Every structure is written in structure tokens, then in C-alpha cells.
Amino acid sequence: MNNASNRVEYPRGEQILALVADSLTRTLGEAIAVGSTIDTDRILSTVTKAIAGRLPVTCMAILLQSDPDKSRVHLADDRNPAFTRWVEDYIATLLRPHEAPTTGLSRRVLESGVPIFFPRMQLASLASLGSEEGRQYAAKHPMPAPADELGLLMVPMRSGPAVVGTLAIFDWGCTQVLGDADLDWMQRAADTVGITVENAQMRNHAVQRLDRVATLSEVAMAIASGQDLHVTFKFILERVMATLRVDAADILLVDQTEDDVFVAANAGFRSVHNAEIRGHMPSDVGKQWVIEHNIGSPAAIEWIGQSRRWMLAREGLLSYTAAPLTVREKFVGALEVFSRAVLEPDNEWLGFLDAMASQAAIAYDSSTMYEAQRKGGGHTPAHRAPAPAFSERELQILRLVVEGASNREVAEKLHLSQNTIKFHVRQLLEKAEVANRTELASQAVHHDWI
């Protein structure tokens, strides 16, 4: 390319840079004006549309995710929308819409930090430089190629010294005759995007932290107000869904008399039957699964129960995790969250879920203690109350309940059926005039019944 051509092309780049800057400023201003977080996908979409709206090219922006093996991908092409749809359909087969493995030419630029520039190349050559997955897809779904040859320019997207993505243009038919001047403005545009994305992510994290702190404060005030436990649970769930951006959530509580779990409150479910379904008490392995914040499909969680798994499948809920509710180191339930997309939480996200589960446990414990105090006449007895007329078998069971044993564990130790243990536990609760096993154990220790 001669010097005259370069001099003609460079002002075009300056115009595009100004358009990109104006578009990003408008996008950021709109988000800040309403106090919302800034969607990085919208930043990528804004830039690709700005460039493709000014040039007859396909523009593609790729941004690394927290897992560098995955990237967000956005394309725009006003003149060849069929190609954009073809690529988007291909990406959807890999992971999900706008998300793909970090492979091919993009990985090459990300790892080297060096642009790739082909002023003119055959379409077949482009296919050979791509990923194996791309070649296999193209073999089954022919590319709607607008030309047999193209120009390709892909530059690293940088934020300071770090390479965080790539920005590329595909000049079908070599209509623009890409030159060195295009490399200059493209690199400047890519770096502008990289810095903008980093600043947006920093702002988003700050907004999220403030929102989470405010939410925890609101929940603490709701608990202190002594309102109905179900109302408090519903408030917790609504704030969890809004803050963590999940589709549904519920709070499970352990039914101490039946040795299983039930839904104490739920939000976001389309079916009204979720609250009516009970599940198995989690095994020790199941409890550990919750404590460790494992993430998976509800269909894979054995203790959820077949009927509940069926209901969740009908809801279209594909991803699940939970945090334990513990009172004095005893497992009393779980705060569960569900999503119709893949959950990929970071440590702060999980930390907030844990904090909300702790608040739910405090609300449950406060409600339980208040109910016990109410039944006791509004005060805690200052003297030892005489033991109810427990049988020897009931005393055996009571000792194990105080030790924290479940109905299943009591049955194994005493060589009795779980149904027999359930019957005796009900008798113990009735004689002690308490609502659950936690109150029963507390009263037994306080009054030295064992």
C-alpha cells in the first residue's frame, strides 16, 4: 500500500475513534444516571456496533472471563448480518449465547500480545487458523461467506500491562484494503475498551458491596423488629434474589419430629406446589455438600427427592447451590438458590449467600426462643423444674437427642425402627411442652432432666 493511501485511511480511523468514545460515554452515562451496574456485554456490543456502523466490516470483540478459558463474544455487521448469525449460532453450541472457549486466533493474540494482520487472505486460510471446533461446525453448517477472500485485523485489548481480550475486523472482499494506519486506530480503540471494561468492573464491585452491606443491615433490622418468621424469611429471599440475580430461592428447615426437611418459605417459583413438598434429611455427605457451596443441577442432588426434582425440572431451573443454616453449630436448614442459567459465583457472591443464611438462622433461633419463652410464661425459670414422667426408654432417647443425634442415628444405636423413634420423640415433645428438638434438648440440660 502506498503512502497516499495511508494518508487517506488515517482520518477514517480518527473518526471511528471519536464515534467509539462518544458511544461509550453515552452508554456509561445512562447506567450511572440510574445508579445501576454497568453491563460489560453492553460495552462490547456498543463498540462493535459503532465500528460496524461506520465501516462495511464484521467487528468482533472478545473479553476474557474470570476463568481465562472462557470469553464473552460480541459481533456486529450491518451489511452481512447472516455471517453474524452464523457465528452466534456456532457460539451457542459451545457453551451458551455470547460465551465461548478461549481458543483459536483470539488465544494466539491473548497469549502473545501481538496483533494478527492479513491485508488479504483466502477464506480457506482463515478456517485453517481457527479452532478445531470451528472447523467441525463449518463442515456441517457452511459459512454464509460474502466473498472468497478477506482482510483480517485482530489486536490485543489491553488494560495497563494486562491483555484482557481482543478486538477484530473482518473485511470481506478486501473492500477497505486494510493498511498500517488501521492497525494504529484499532489498537487505540481496543485499549479504550479494555480500560473502560476494567473501570466498569471496579465500579460494579463497589456498587455490589454497598448494596450487600445495605441489604444485610435491612435484614438485621427486620429480625430485630420481631416480625413474623415467615415474613422475615420472605424478605430475606427477595433480597437474595435481587442481589445475587438468581431466579428462585427457598429456605429449608429441619422438622425435628419427622427427621426430614420442609420448605419454610420460597420466592420466584412459578409453581405453588414447592412449599408443599418435603425432602429427605441431608446425610452427612449432603450437609457437607451444602457447607462447601458445591454447584450443580438440582437433578443430581439425591436428598432433594424425586418429586421435588421433578418440580424443579418443570420450572426450568438448571443450576443450584445452597448455604447452611446453623444454630450453635447444629444444622437446622439451608438457604437454597436456583438459576435458569449456569451459576458461576465468585467468593464475594458466596460470602453474601453465607451471610444471608446466617441471618436466616438468627431469625429462626430468635423465633424459637421467643416461642419457648412465651410458653414458659414470659420468663426463664430460675429453679430446676421437676422432670416430666418420662419412661426409661424415653430417657434413653432424650440423652441421645441432647447429644445431637438424628432419628436415624438414635434408631441405629437403640436397634429400633425410625418410626418407633419418631413416636417416642413426639411423646417427649408433648410431655416437655416444647415445639421442637432444639427446645427439648435445651430444657433437658437446663433442668437437669438427664
C-alpha positions in Angstrom: 0.0 0.0 0.0 1.4 3.4 -0.9 1.8 6.4 1.3 -1.0 8.3 -0.3 -3.4 5.5 0.6 -2.2 5.6 4.1 -2.8 9.3 4.4 -6.4 8.8 3.2 -7.1 6.0 5.6 -5.9 7.5 8.8 -8.6 10.3 9.2 -11.1 7.5 8.8 -9.6 5.9 12.0 -9.8 9.2 13.9 -13.5 9.5 13.0 -14.1 5.9 14.2 -12.2 6.6 17.5 -14.3 9.6 18.1 -17.5 7.6 17.4 -16.4 4.8 19.8 -15.6 7.4 22.5 -19.0 9.1 22.1 -20.9 5.8 22.1 -19.1 4.5 25.3 -19.6 7.8 27.1 -23.3 7.7 26.3 -23.6 4.0 27.5 -21.7 4.7 30.7 -23.7 7.9 31.4 -27.0 6.1 31.0 -26.0 3.5 33.6 -24.6 5.9 36.1 -27.6 8.2 35.8 -29.9 5.5 37.1 -27.4 4.2 39.6 -27.2 0.7 38.1 -24.3 -1.5 37.4 -22.6 -1.2 34.0 -23.1 -4.3 31.8 -19.8 -5.2 30.2 -21.7 -7.1 27.5 -23.3 -3.7 26.6 -19.8 -2.1 26.3 -18.7 -4.8 23.9 -21.9 -4.5 21.9 -21.7 -0.7 21.8 -18.1 -0.8 20.4 -18.7 -3.5 17.7 -21.9 -1.7 16.5 -20.1 1.7 16.4 -17.3 0.3 14.2 -19.5 -1.9 12.0 -21.9 1.0 11.6 -19.0 3.1 10.2 -17.2 0.5 8.0 -18.5 -2.3 5.8 -16.9 -4.9 8.0 -17.7 -7.5 10.7 -16.4 -6.3 14.0 -15.8 -8.8 16.8 -14.9 -8.1 20.5 -13.8 -10.8 22.8 -13.4 -10.3 26.6 -11.7 -12.8 28.9 -13.8 -14.0 31.9 -12.6 -14.7 35.4 -12.0 -18.2 34.1 -9.5 -17.3 31.3 -10.5 -20.4 29.4 -13.9 -18.7 28.7 -14.6 -15.5 26.9 -17.6 -13.2 26.2 -18.0 -12.7 22.4 -20.0 -9.9 20.6 -20.2 -9.3 16.9 -21.8 -6.7 14.6 -22.1 -6.4 10.9 -24.7 -4.1 9.3 -24.1 -5.3 5.7 -23.6 -9.1 6.3 -26.0 -10.0 9.2 -26.1 -13.6 8.0 -22.5 -14.1 9.0 -23.1 -12.6 12.4 -26.0 -15.0 13.0 -23.8 -17.9 11.8 -21.1 -17.1 14.3 -23.6 -16.6 17.2 -25.3 -19.9 16.4 -21.9 -21.6 16.5 -21.0 -20.0 19.8 -24.3 -21.1 21.3 -23.4 -24.7 20.6 -20.1 -24.4 22.6 -21.2 -23.0 26.0 -24.1 -20.6 25.8 -25.0 -17.4 23.8 -22.1 -14.9 23.7 -19.8 -17.2 25.6 -17.2 -19.5 24.1 -13.9 -21.3 25.0 -10.8 -19.1 24.6 -9.3 -20.8 21.5 -8.1 -20.2 18.0 -6.8 -16.8 16.8 -8.0 -15.0 19.8 -6.0 -17.2 22.2 -2.9 -16.7 20.0 -3.2 -12.9 20.3 -4.1 -13.0 24.0 -1.0 -15.1 24.8 1.4 -13.2 22.6 0.0 -9.7 23.0 0.9 -9.2 19.3 -1.7 -8.2 16.6 -2.6 -10.5 13.7 -2.8 -8.6 10.4 -3.6 -10.1 7.0 -4.4 -7.4 4.4 -5.6 -10.2 2.0 -6.1 -13.9 2.6 -8.2 -16.7 1.3 -11.3 -17.8 3.3 -9.9 -21.3 3.4 -6.8 -20.0 5.1 -8.9 -18.3 7.8 -10.6 -21.7 8.6 -7.2 -23.4 9.0 -6.1 -20.8 11.6 -9.3 -21.2 13.7 -10.1 -23.9 16.3 -10.9 -27.5 15.6 -14.4 -27.0 16.9 -14.9 -24.2 14.4 -13.7 -26.3 11.5 -16.1 -29.1 12.5 -19.0 -26.8 12.8 -18.2 -25.2 9.4 -18.1 -28.7 7.8 -21.7 -29.3 9.0 -23.0 -25.8 8.7 -21.4 -24.0 5.7 -20.4 -20.4 6.4 -22.5 -17.8 4.5 -19.3 -16.2 3.2 -19.8 -12.9 1.4 -16.5 -13.4 -0.5 -13.7 -15.9 -1.2 -11.1 -13.6 0.3 -10.9 -11.2 3.1 -8.7 -8.9 5.2 -8.3 -9.6 8.9 -7.0 -7.4 11.7 -7.1 -8.6 15.3 -5.4 -6.6 18.1 -5.0 -7.3 21.8 -7.4 -5.5 24.1 -5.3 -4.1 27.0 -5.9 -2.6 30.4 -2.5 -1.3 31.6 0.0 -4.2 31.1 -2.7 -6.9 31.1 -4.2 -8.3 28.0 -8.0 -8.7 28.7 -9.4 -9.5 25.3 -9.2 -8.9 21.6 -10.8 -6.6 19.0 -11.0 -7.7 15.4 -12.4 -6.6 12.0 -13.1 -8.9 9.0 -13.0 -7.1 5.7 -14.9 -9.3 3.3 -13.8 -9.0 -0.3 -11.0 -6.6 0.8 -13.1 -3.6 0.1 -11.2 -1.4 2.6 -7.7 -2.6 1.7 -6.5 -2.6 5.3 -3.2 -0.9 6.0 -0.8 0.0 8.8 -2.9 3.1 9.7 -5.9 0.8 10.5 -3.7 -1.1 13.0 -3.0 2.1 14.9 -6.5 3.2 15.4 -7.7 -0.4 16.1 -5.2 -0.8 18.8 -6.2 2.5 20.4 -9.9 1.5 20.2 -9.2 -1.8 21.8 -7.2 -0.3 24.6 -10.0 2.2 25.2 -12.4 -0.7 25.5 -10.1 -2.6 27.9 -9.7 0.4 30.2 -13.4 1.1 30.1 -14.3 -2.5 31.0 -11.9 -2.5 33.9 -13.3 0.7 35.3 -16.8 -0.6 34.8 -16.0 -3.8 36.7 -14.4 -1.9 39.5 -17.4 0.4 39.8 -19.8 -2.6 39.7 -17.9 -4.3 42.5 -18.2 -1.2 44.6 -21.9 -0.8 43.9 -22.5 -4.5 44.7 -20.6 -4.3 48.0 -22.6 -1.3 49.1 -25.8 -3.0 48.1 -24.9 -6.1 50.0 -24.0 -4.2 53.1 -27.3 -2.3 52.9 -29.2 -5.5 52.5 -27.6 -7.1 55.5 -28.5 -4.0 57.6 -32.1 -4.1 56.4 -32.4 -7.8 57.2 -30.9 -7.3 60.7 -33.4 -4.6 61.4 -36.3 -6.8 60.2 -35.1 -9.6 62.6 -34.8 -7.1 65.5 -38.3 -5.9 64.9 -39.6 -9.3 65.9 -42.0 -9.7 63.0 -43.4 -13.0 61.9 -40.7 -15.5 61.0 -42.3 -16.3 57.6 -42.4 -12.6 56.7 -38.7 -12.3 57.7 -37.8 -15.3 55.6 -39.7 -13.9 52.6 -37.9 -10.6 52.9 -34.5 -12.4 53.1 -35.3 -14.5 49.9 -36.5 -11.4 47.9 -33.3 -9.6 48.8 -31.1 -12.6 48.0 -32.8 -13.0 44.5 -32.4 -9.3 43.7 -28.8 -9.0 44.9 -27.4 -12.3 43.6 -29.5 -12.2 40.4 -30.9 -15.7 40.7 -34.3 -16.9 39.5 -35.7 -18.6 42.7 -34.8 -19.3 46.3 -36.1 -21.0 49.3 -35.4 -21.7 53.0 -35.5 -25.3 54.1 -35.9 -26.2 57.8 -35.3 -29.4 59.6 -38.5 -31.0 61.0 -37.1 -32.3 64.2 -40.1 -34.6 64.9 -40.2 -36.2 61.4 -36.4 -36.2 60.8 -36.9 -34.6 57.3 -36.8 -31.1 55.8 -39.6 -28.9 54.6 -39.9 -25.6 52.7 -40.4 -22.8 55.3 -40.6 -20.0 52.7 -39.9 -19.6 48.9 -39.8 -17.0 46.2 -39.5 -16.9 42.5 -41.1 -20.2 41.8 -43.9 -20.4 39.2 -45.5 -23.4 40.8 -47.4 -23.0 44.1 -46.6 -26.6 45.0 -43.0 -26.1 46.0 -44.0 -25.3 49.6 -46.0 -28.5 49.9 -43.1 -30.8 49.1 -40.9 -32.4 51.9 -37.5 -33.9 51.4 -35.1 -36.3 53.0 -32.9 -35.1 55.8 -29.4 -34.5 54.2 -26.9 -37.1 55.1 -23.6 -36.1 56.5 -22.3 -36.1 52.9 -25.2 -33.9 51.8 -24.7 -31.4 54.6 -21.0 -31.2 53.7 -22.1 -30.6 50.1 -24.1 -27.6 51.3 -21.4 -26.3 53.6 -18.8 -26.4 50.7 -21.1 -24.4 48.4 -21.0 -27.0 45.6 -22.8 -26.0 42.4 -24.7 -28.4 40.3 -28.0 -29.4 38.7 -30.9 -29.9 41.1 -31.4 -33.2 39.3 -28.1 -34.5 40.7 -28.9 -33.8 44.4 -30.1 -37.1 45.8 -31.6 -35.8 49.0 -33.8 -33.2 47.3 -36.2 -36.1 46.5 -37.7 -37.3 43.2 -41.0 -35.3 43.5 -39.1 -32.0 44.2 -36.6 -32.7 41.4 -39.4 -33.2 39.0 -41.0 -29.9 40.1 -37.6 -28.0 39.7 -37.1 -29.5 36.2 -40.6 -28.2 35.2 -39.5 -24.8 36.4 -36.5 -24.9 34.0 -34.1 -24.4 36.9 -30.7 -25.8 35.8 -28.2 -24.6 38.4 -28.3 -24.8 42.2 -26.2 -24.1 45.3 -27.0 -23.6 49.0 -25.7 -22.3 52.3 -26.3 -24.0 55.6 -28.4 -22.6 58.5 -26.7 -23.5 61.7 -27.7 -22.7 65.3 -25.0 -23.4 67.9 -23.1 -25.5 65.4 -26.2 -27.6 64.6 -27.5 -27.9 61.1 -31.1 -26.7 61.2 -31.8 -26.0 57.5 -30.5 -24.5 54.3 -30.9 -21.4 52.1 -31.1 -22.6 48.5 -30.8 -20.6 45.3 -31.7 -21.7 41.8 -31.0 -20.3 38.4 -32.1 -21.0 34.9 -28.6 -20.2 33.7 -25.2 -21.6 34.8 -24.1 -20.2 38.2 -20.5 -19.0 38.3 -20.2 -17.2 41.6 -17.1 -15.5 43.0 -16.0 -15.5 46.6 -17.9 -12.3 47.4 -21.1 -13.7 45.9 -20.8 -16.9 48.1 -19.8 -14.8 51.1 -23.1 -12.8 50.8 -25.1 -16.0 50.5 -23.4 -17.3 53.6 -24.2 -14.0 55.5 -27.8 -14.2 54.5 -28.1 -17.8 55.6 -26.6 -16.8 58.9 -29.2 -14.0 59.2 -32.0 -16.6 58.4 -30.6 -18.9 61.2 -30.6 -16.0 63.7 -34.2 -15.2 62.8 -35.1 -18.9 63.2 -33.3 -19.1 66.6 -34.8 -15.9 67.9 -38.3 -17.0 66.9 -37.8 -20.4 68.5 -36.5 -18.9 71.8 -39.4 -16.4 71.8 -41.9 -19.2 71.4 -40.3 -21.2 74.2 -40.3 -18.2 76.4 -43.9 -17.4 75.6 -44.9 -21.0 76.5 -42.9 -20.7 79.7 -44.9 -17.7 80.9 -42.6 -14.9 79.6 -39.6 -15.8 81.8 -37.0 -18.4 82.2 -37.5 -20.4 85.4 -34.9 -19.6 88.0 -35.1 -23.0 89.7 -34.9 -26.6 88.5 -38.3 -27.8 87.2 -39.3 -31.4 88.0 -38.8 -33.8 85.2 -42.0 -34.9 83.3 -43.0 -38.6 83.8 -40.5 -40.0 81.2 -40.2 -43.7 80.8 -36.8 -45.4 80.8 -36.9 -45.7 77.0 -37.8 -42.1 76.6 -34.9 -41.1 78.8 -32.6 -43.2 76.7 -33.8 -41.3 73.6 -33.7 -38.0 75.3 -30.0 -38.4 76.2 -29.2 -39.1 72.6 -31.3 -36.2 71.4 -29.3 -33.9 73.7 -26.1 -35.2 72.2 -27.5 -34.1 68.8 -28.3 -37.5 67.3 -30.9 -37.6 64.5 -33.8 -40.1 64.5 -31.9 -42.4 62.2 -28.8 -42.3 64.5 -31.0 -42.9 67.6 -32.7 -45.9 65.8 -29.4 -47.4 64.9 -28.0 -47.1 68.4 -31.1 -48.5 70.2 -31.8 -51.1 67.5 -35.3 -49.7 66.9 -37.2 -48.6 63.8 -37.2 -44.9 62.8 -41.0 -44.9 63.1 -40.7 -46.0 66.7 -38.2 -43.3 67.5 -40.4 -40.7 65.8 -43.3 -41.8 68.1 -41.2 -41.5 71.2 -39.8 -38.1 70.2 -43.4 -36.8 69.7 -44.2 -38.1 73.2 -41.1 -36.3 74.6 -42.1 -33.0 73.0 -45.7 -33.3 74.3 -44.6 -34.1 77.9 -42.0 -31.4 77.9 -44.5 -28.9 76.3 -42.0 -27.7 73.7 -42.2 -27.3 69.9 -39.1 -29.0 68.6 -36.0 -31.0 69.5 -33.8 -27.9 70.0 -36.2 -26.7 72.7 -36.4 -30.2 74.2 -32.6 -30.5 74.4 -32.3 -27.0 75.9 -34.9 -27.7 78.6 -33.4 -31.1 79.4 -30.0 -29.6 80.0 -31.3 -26.5 81.8 -33.4 -28.5 84.3 -31.0 -31.4 84.5 -33.6 -34.0 83.5 -30.9 -36.4 82.4 
